[in-house]
Amino acid sequence: MKYYLILFTSILFEIFATSMLKLSDRFTNLIPSIALVIGFGISFTLLIISLKFIPLSVAYSIWAGLGTAGTALVGMFLFNEILSGLNVFGLMIIIVGVVIMNLEKKSDNLSSSNAL
């Protein structure tokens, strides 16, 4: 459970850093530019730590999927971006895919332990 909390913290830093990309205005604004480099550095470091106990395929699917969905929400609420119905549907598919990836790994672990 500890490593999933580390992974979710990594996702929050990834969402933060990705949001700073927009504010950095092609690296012309110093503070957001520095913040995005630090944010991505922390995010990747925490992702690497989480991989100690979470399989890569699961960790990355969670990280990328929830990071994408979180960034879309930040775009909506902080930058007044509009998501179409098709965009929302696509985000729902991503989230469902992340859930399915996690279900598959849990069932693999159960069948592996039953084989012993």
DRENLOVEX-105679 format. One record per residue (C-alpha): residue in three letters; x, y, z. Coordinates in steps of 0.2 Angstrom, whole numbers, plus 5000, padded with zeros to 4 digits. Layout:
BEGIN
<atom aa="ALA" px="X" py="Y" pz="Z"/>
...
//
This chain:
BEGIN
<atom aa="MET" px="5000" py="5000" pz="5000"/>
<atom aa="LYS" px="5015" py="5012" pz="5004"/>
<atom aa="TYR" px="5021" py="5010" pz="4986"/>
<atom aa="TYR" px="5004" py="5015" pz="4979"/>
<atom aa="LEU" px="5004" py="5031" pz="4990"/>
<atom aa="ILE" px="5021" py="5035" pz="4983"/>
<atom aa="LEU" px="5015" py="5032" pz="4965"/>
<atom aa="PHE" px="4999" py="5043" pz="4968"/>
<atom aa="THR" px="5011" py="5056" pz="4975"/>
<atom aa="SER" px="5021" py="5054" pz="4959"/>
<atom aa="ILE" px="5006" py="5057" pz="4949"/>
<atom aa="LEU" px="5002" py="5073" pz="4958"/>
<atom aa="PHE" px="5019" py="5080" pz="4954"/>
<atom aa="GLU" px="5017" py="5074" pz="4936"/>
<atom aa="ILE" px="5001" py="5084" pz="4934"/>
<atom aa="PHE" px="5008" py="5099" pz="4943"/>
<atom aa="ALA" px="5024" py="5099" pz="4931"/>
<atom aa="THR" px="5013" py="5096" pz="4916"/>
<atom aa="SER" px="5002" py="5111" pz="4921"/>
<atom aa="MET" px="5018" py="5121" pz="4923"/>
<atom aa="LEU" px="5022" py="5118" pz="4904"/>
<atom aa="LYS" px="5008" py="5129" pz="4899"/>
<atom aa="LEU" px="5013" py="5143" pz="4912"/>
<atom aa="SER" px="5031" py="5142" pz="4907"/>
<atom aa="ASP" px="5026" py="5149" pz="4889"/>
<atom aa="ARG" px="5040" py="5139" pz="4880"/>
<atom aa="PHE" px="5052" py="5142" pz="4894"/>
<atom aa="THR" px="5051" py="5161" pz="4894"/>
<atom aa="ASN" px="5044" py="5162" pz="4911"/>
<atom aa="LEU" px="5057" py="5157" pz="4924"/>
<atom aa="ILE" px="5048" py="5152" pz="4939"/>
<atom aa="PRO" px="5036" py="5140" pz="4930"/>
<atom aa="SER" px="5050" py="5133" pz="4920"/>
<atom aa="ILE" px="5060" py="5129" pz="4936"/>
<atom aa="ALA" px="5044" py="5122" pz="4944"/>
<atom aa="LEU" px="5041" py="5110" pz="4929"/>
<atom aa="VAL" px="5059" py="5103" pz="4929"/>
<atom aa="ILE" px="5058" py="5101" pz="4948"/>
<atom aa="GLY" px="5040" py="5093" pz="4947"/>
<atom aa="PHE" px="5045" py="5081" pz="4934"/>
<atom aa="GLY" px="5061" py="5076" pz="4943"/>
<atom aa="ILE" px="5051" py="5072" pz="4959"/>
<atom aa="SER" px="5038" py="5063" pz="4949"/>
<atom aa="PHE" px="5050" py="5052" pz="4940"/>
<atom aa="THR" px="5060" py="5049" pz="4956"/>
<atom aa="LEU" px="5044" py="5043" pz="4965"/>
<atom aa="LEU" px="5039" py="5033" pz="4950"/>
<atom aa="ILE" px="5056" py="5024" pz="4951"/>
<atom aa="ILE" px="5054" py="5021" pz="4970"/>
<atom aa="SER" px="5036" py="5014" pz="4967"/>
<atom aa="LEU" px="5043" py="5001" pz="4955"/>
<atom aa="LYS" px="5051" py="4992" pz="4969"/>
<atom aa="PHE" px="5035" py="4983" pz="4972"/>
<atom aa="ILE" px="5023" py="4988" pz="4959"/>
<atom aa="PRO" px="5025" py="4979" pz="4942"/>
<atom aa="LEU" px="5030" py="4991" pz="4928"/>
<atom aa="SER" px="5015" py="4988" pz="4917"/>
<atom aa="VAL" px="5003" py="4992" pz="4931"/>
<atom aa="ALA" px="5013" py="5007" pz="4938"/>
<atom aa="TYR" px="5015" py="5015" pz="4922"/>
<atom aa="SER" px="4997" py="5013" pz="4916"/>
<atom aa="ILE" px="4991" py="5020" pz="4932"/>
<atom aa="TRP" px="5004" py="5035" pz="4931"/>
<atom aa="ALA" px="5000" py="5039" pz="4913"/>
<atom aa="GLY" px="4981" py="5036" pz="4914"/>
<atom aa="LEU" px="4978" py="5046" pz="4930"/>
<atom aa="GLY" px="4991" py="5059" pz="4925"/>
<atom aa="THR" px="4982" py="5062" pz="4908"/>
<atom aa="ALA" px="4965" py="5063" pz="4917"/>
<atom aa="GLY" px="4971" py="5074" pz="4930"/>
<atom aa="THR" px="4979" py="5086" pz="4918"/>
<atom aa="ALA" px="4963" py="5087" pz="4908"/>
<atom aa="LEU" px="4954" py="5092" pz="4924"/>
<atom aa="VAL" px="4967" py="5105" pz="4928"/>
<atom aa="GLY" px="4965" py="5111" pz="4910"/>
<atom aa="MET" px="4947" py="5113" pz="4913"/>
<atom aa="PHE" px="4947" py="5121" pz="4930"/>
<atom aa="LEU" px="4962" py="5132" pz="4929"/>
<atom aa="PHE" px="4964" py="5136" pz="4911"/>
<atom aa="ASN" px="4946" py="5136" pz="4906"/>
<atom aa="GLU" px="4949" py="5123" pz="4892"/>
<atom aa="ILE" px="4933" py="5115" pz="4886"/>
<atom aa="LEU" px="4932" py="5096" pz="4884"/>
<atom aa="SER" px="4920" py="5089" pz="4872"/>
<atom aa="GLY" px="4909" py="5074" pz="4875"/>
<atom aa="LEU" px="4921" py="5064" pz="4865"/>
<atom aa="ASN" px="4936" py="5070" pz="4875"/>
<atom aa="VAL" px="4927" py="5065" pz="4891"/>
<atom aa="PHE" px="4922" py="5048" pz="4884"/>
<atom aa="GLY" px="4941" py="5045" pz="4880"/>
<atom aa="LEU" px="4946" py="5050" pz="4897"/>
<atom aa="MET" px="4934" py="5037" pz="4904"/>
<atom aa="ILE" px="4941" py="5024" pz="4893"/>
<atom aa="ILE" px="4958" py="5028" pz="4899"/>
<atom aa="ILE" px="4952" py="5026" pz="4917"/>
<atom aa="VAL" px="4943" py="5010" pz="4914"/>
<atom aa="GLY" px="4959" py="5003" pz="4906"/>
<atom aa="VAL" px="4969" py="5007" pz="4921"/>
<atom aa="VAL" px="4956" py="4998" pz="4932"/>
<atom aa="ILE" px="4957" py="4983" pz="4920"/>
<atom aa="MET" px="4976" py="4983" pz="4921"/>
<atom aa="ASN" px="4975" py="4982" pz="4940"/>
<atom aa="LEU" px="4962" py="4968" pz="4940"/>
<atom aa="GLU" px="4972" py="4958" pz="4928"/>
<atom aa="LYS" px="4988" py="4959" pz="4939"/>
<atom aa="LYS" px="4978" py="4954" pz="4954"/>
<atom aa="SER" px="4970" py="4939" pz="4946"/>
<atom aa="ASP" px="4988" py="4934" pz="4940"/>
<atom aa="ASN" px="4995" py="4935" pz="4957"/>
<atom aa="LEU" px="4980" py="4924" pz="4964"/>
<atom aa="SER" px="4983" py="4911" pz="4951"/>
<atom aa="SER" px="5001" py="4911" pz="4953"/>
<atom aa="SER" px="4999" py="4908" pz="4972"/>
<atom aa="ASN" px="4987" py="4894" pz="4969"/>
<atom aa="ALA" px="4999" py="4885" pz="4958"/>
<atom aa="LEU" px="5011" py="4884" pz="4973"/>
//
